[in-house]
C-alpha cells in the first residue's frame, strides 16, 4: 500500500491484498457494493442503492456514508463505470470525494491478488482546507481503512464457503469514534 500526492489536494493510492479464494469469489463480494456495510462495517457506515445499472453492473450506483479511524465522515456516490468481471471492476466517486477507482483480480495459486488503484480528490471543505497540513494523516487513514477491508473480505470469503462453520468465523471490526447519535439510531435497527 502506498499513498502519493496527486496535485495539491489529490491522492493516488495503490493497495495490494492477498486473500484465500478465486477471482470469481472476490468478484462476487467486491462487485456487490450493496453489501459493503455488512462485511466492511469499520468503514462503510451505510449504503443506499440509487441505480440498478445495466449489463455487467455498469451504471449501478450507491450513496455511501464512510469513515476511517479519524473522527470525520464522508458522503459520496459510487457508480460502476465498467462491467464487473473476474478480472475486476472500475468505479467513479462523486461527493465529498471525487475520482476513480479500479479493482483488479488475479489468481495466484489458492489465493487471489486484489489490487486497488484509487485516484481521488476531496471536495469536503475540511479536507480541502487542511489537506496541505494533514495529508500524511489522511493517507494513513486510507491505509487503515484498506487494512480493515482486507480483513473483512477474508472473513466474508470464509463465510461464503459451502459448509463453513459460521460460529467459528468472527465478525468484522466495527467503526471507530461512533457518535452517540449514530449508536442510538442503529440500536433500534432490526437485526
N, C-alpha and C positions, 0 to 999 in steps of 0.2 A: 504494500500500500504506500502510495506517496501522494502528496499534495503539492502542486506547484502553483505559483501565482499565474493568473491569466489576466493581464491588464491590472488596472488599479484595484478594482473591486471584484474581479472574477477569479474563479478557481478551476483547476483542472486536476482531477483525481483519477488514478488507476488503482483499482482494488483487485487482488487475486485471491480467490478462495479455492480450496480443495475439499470436496465432500464425497462421501461414500454414496454412489448412485450413478445412474446413467444420465446422459444428456436429456433423454425423454422425461425422466422423473424430475429433473431440475426444471425443465421447461414447464411441466405441469404445475409446479409450485410458483416459480417466478413469473410465469405467464398469467397467473390468476391474481392480479393486483387487488381484487376484492377481498382476498384472504390475508393481506399483509398485517392487519391489526390483530389477527389471531396468532400467527406464528412469529411475528416480529413486533410484539407489543411495547418493547422498550423504546421504539422509535415511532411507530405508527399508532397514534392515539385514536384516530378514527378514519374510516374510509367510507366515502359515499359514492355509489355508482352514478355517473352522469349520462354516459352514452354507451350503448351495447356494441357498437362497432360493426364492421363488415367482415368479409372473408379474411381468415387468418388473424382476426382480432384488430385489424387496422381501424383506427378511429375510436376504439374503446377508450373511455375516459372516466376518471375518478377524481373527486375532490379529496385531498389528503390534509390531515392535521398531524404534523410531525414534530419531533423534538429529539435532542441528543442528551448528553449529560449536563450541558449548560442550561441555565434556567430561562430559556426563551423557547417559543414555539414558532413554527412556520405553517402557513396555509397555502396550498398550491394545487394546481390541476395537473395530473399526469395523463398524457394521451399517448397511446401506442401509435407509432408512426410507420412501422414496417411489420410484415407478418411475423407472428410468433411461431418459431420453428425449433427443431432440436439443435440448431446452430446458434440460436439466440433471439434477441428482440431489441428493438430501438424504441425510445420514448422521447417526448418533449415535456418540459416543465414550464408552467406559467403561473405567476402569482408572486408570493414572497421570494421565490427562486425562479429564475428564467434560464433555460438552457436545454441541453440534450444529454441523453444517456444511452449507452449501448451495452447490453449484456451479451457475452459470448460464451458458449458452452463447448468444451472439448473433452472427449473421453480419454482417460489415461489409466489403463488397467481397470481396476474395480472402482476407480474414482472419476469424478468429473472436475475438470479445472474450469472455474467460473471466473470470468474477467468482466469487470465493470469499469467502463470509461465514462466519466461524468464531467461535463463542462457546464458550469453554472455561474451565474452572477446573481447576487442578492438584489432584490428591489425593496425589501423591508427596510424602512428608514434607519433603524438601529444598526443593522448590519452594514448598510452603505456608509453611514456616518463614522462608525467605529472600525470599519474594515482595515484601514491603514494601520491601526494600532493593535487590533486584536486578531489579525489574520492567522497567526500561529495557533491561537486558542480555537478559532473557528475550524481550522484544518484538523486539529486534534479532536474536536467534537465530531467531525465527519468520520475520522478513523475509529473512534469509539463506537459510533452508530453502526459502521460496517462490520466491526467485530461482533456486535450483537446479532447482526444479520446472518453472519456465517454460523454462529451458534444456533440461532433459531431455525435456519434452513436444515442443518444437520439433524436437529431434533424432529422437524417436520418430515423429512425423508424417512427417518426411522419409524415415525408414527404411521406413515402410509404403506409400509411394507406389509404384505399379506401375512397374517398370523402374528403380527407384532404384539408383544405383551405391553399394552399401553400403561399398565400400572408401574412398569419399570422405567418409563421414559419421563423425565422431569419436564415441567412446564418451562417455557422460555422466560427469560428475565423480563420484569415489568419496567415501566418508565421510572426515571429519577425525578425528583422535585415535582411531584404531582400536587397540584393545588388542592386546597381543602374543598373548593367549589367543585372541581372535577371528581374528587373522591366521593362527595355527597351525590353528585349526579350519577356516577357509574355504580354506586352502591345500590341504586334502585333498579338497575337494568336486570332483566331476567337472564339466567344462565343458559 
